[in-house]
Every structure is written in structure tokens, then in C-alpha cells.
């Protein structure tokens, strides 16, 4: 599973709010909801967030192994 908990920490450290993302950077509110709920987002969205926050991918998301291993 991909989790986006690190995104909110990075945003706080950079002083960027969700309001900033949807008003100044045209990030859709429904996309923010998808991130909050750890749902799928496109890789270009991750790239865009990295550019906005001037950070690495690891500062936005992390992989957490599923309990169901194949």
C-alpha cells in the first residue's frame, strides 16, 4: 500500500497549506481527498507535488507492505 502521510508533514514543514495547493497551484480538492485517503493518484501528480514542495518523492509518500503476501 502507498501512504501519503509524509505529504502532510512535508507541507507543514514547507509552510504550504491545502488552501495554497488548490488556490495557487490548481490542485483539485478531490485530489487532496484522494491523497488524504491513500487512494491511487497518477505519477504526474506526485511529480507536480514534488515540484511545488521542492522535495523528493520519499518526502511525500511511502510504501507499506500489505498483510496479504502472494
Secondary structure in CASP SS format (residue, H / E / C, confidence):
PFRMAT SS
TARGET T0000
AUTHOR 0000-0000-0000
METHOD secondary structure of the structure
MODEL  1
X C 1.00
X E 1.00
X E 1.00
X C 1.00
X H 1.00
X H 1.00
X H 1.00
X H 1.00
X H 1.00
X H 1.00
X H 1.00
X H 1.00
X H 1.00
X H 1.00
X C 1.00
X C 1.00
X C 1.00
X H 1.00
X H 1.00
X H 1.00
X H 1.00
X H 1.00
X H 1.00
X H 1.00
X C 1.00
X C 1.00
X C 1.00
X C 1.00
X H 1.00
X H 1.00
X H 1.00
X H 1.00
X H 1.00
X H 1.00
X H 1.00
X H 1.00
X C 1.00
X C 1.00
X C 1.00
X C 1.00
X C 1.00
X C 1.00
X H 1.00
X H 1.00
X H 1.00
X H 1.00
X H 1.00
X H 1.00
X H 1.00
X H 1.00
X H 1.00
X H 1.00
X H 1.00
X C 1.00
X C 1.00
X C 1.00
X H 1.00
X H 1.00
X H 1.00
X C 1.00
X C 1.00
X E 1.00
X E 1.00
X C 1.00
X C 1.00
X C 1.00
X C 1.00
X C 1.00
X C 1.00
X C 1.00
END
